[in-house]
Amino acid sequence: MSILFWESPFALPWENLTGFPVTSTIRAFDWGPMVCRRNVVVMKLPKFFRHLIGLLVLFPGLGLAIDHHQLGWETCASKRHFWGMQTNSGQLKGEVPPGNGRQYARDRVVDVRHVKIDFTPDFKRRSISGNVMIRFSPIAEAIDEISLDAVDLDIKKVESARKIKTWDNDDKKLLIVFSDKVKAGEVIEVSISYEAQPEDGLYFRTREMGYPKGDDHFWTQGEPEKHRYWFPGYDYPNERFTSEVICHVPEGMTFLSNGRLVNEETVEGVTTFHWKQEKEHVNYLISAVGGHLEKLEGRHGSLPLAFYTPPSEFAEARNSFRDTEKILSFLEKEIGVPFPWAKYYSVCVSDFVAGGMENTSITTLTTGTLFSSDTENLRSSFRLNAHEATHQWFGDLLTCKDWSQLWLNEGFATYFTHLYEEEKNGTDEMLYGLYRDAGGFGQQGRKAHRMARLQRPHGTI
Ligand SMILES: [Zn+2]
């Protein structure tokens, strides 16, 4: 099975971190509609012009977040992040990044093999206590220390079968120093016990905070580098590993995470959920959502589907998720690769940071995407649904190595949403959607140009 990508002159450096062979066959003059059949991405020249605008959508003009405020709830976290990166990095101010302007992924010193997170939320204190086990192996050289991303974590204990000389955390990093060198290829584990009252990455929504009675829950958001606020780890996208998340919640609550449910057990009023992601994925795609949530079940062939909302909004769940099965069928046919994960769940949470976030096998969505039957002709969730579902392949199965390549995640998700729109509502609707997005791109480009001009000294325009 191969997925075919780009070739010079574009020569886009999207890393395939999944083990699939990525071969390049698409030449610039073949650019036409991206038609994916089986395991081949084909471009047809005769349709080039019709889809020229569509290609623009693949570029970083993902302006829905700012130019279409009324559609803000359709915006996924990646798009929001992308926009944030543009502004934070000063690109819109016409500044040149430091150095030679090139962006490189972080160097990997160790190969992270497996991460196991075991934690307990405290809904009253809005804090967590937990333990993280990280299994890793030095890649090229023997090491005597490992540095982990860990922001404002109260580290209680660090343990390993290898003797630890010392450890120290400075509110940004946890540095663990071993007494003896760990050889390249040698696999070891470290276990870190900690507490946290996260300011980012993990959010509580409780009655005390003003949310509806009976809706208490918490959720996480990893992208881009937020998980370091609630557990220590390798928080960068150029590393893949299997993971487990175990959570202990009060009886009556549920807990959701990536992969498949290994075990659920209640002892003395506490229910422990154990989820395992058996396919490698990246750190930012880990998800932990727990609390009072109601479930609607579905199925796509043998793939379990489920849709969760807080209880007070459950009546609107069926409307909002009714396209999911059709979307998955469409994407499997177009992409030619079966849905890559053990299940596909969607969970709506209160006051989410964006429209949706494509965590592997479990997408988080804003409750703003829910709508009642009364608004049937005005509202729809299928675009957000299609966008996040596409990310399960483009973004999750294939992941950007560095955030500078994030536009590829977003470009594919945006474009396939338009293709699904064509399947559902016809070509005119699809073309209008492409036109609308391209308009957003043009508008952003013009804004950037205007801002760049404003930054320059007089007389140099
Ligand atoms: Zn997205």
Boltz pocket constraint, residues with backbone or C-beta under 6 A from the ligand:
constraints:
  - pocket:
      binder: B
      contacts: [[A, 76], [A, 77], [A, 78], [A, 79], [A, 356], [A, 387], [A, 391], [A, 409], [A, 410], [A, 413]]
      max_distance: 6.0
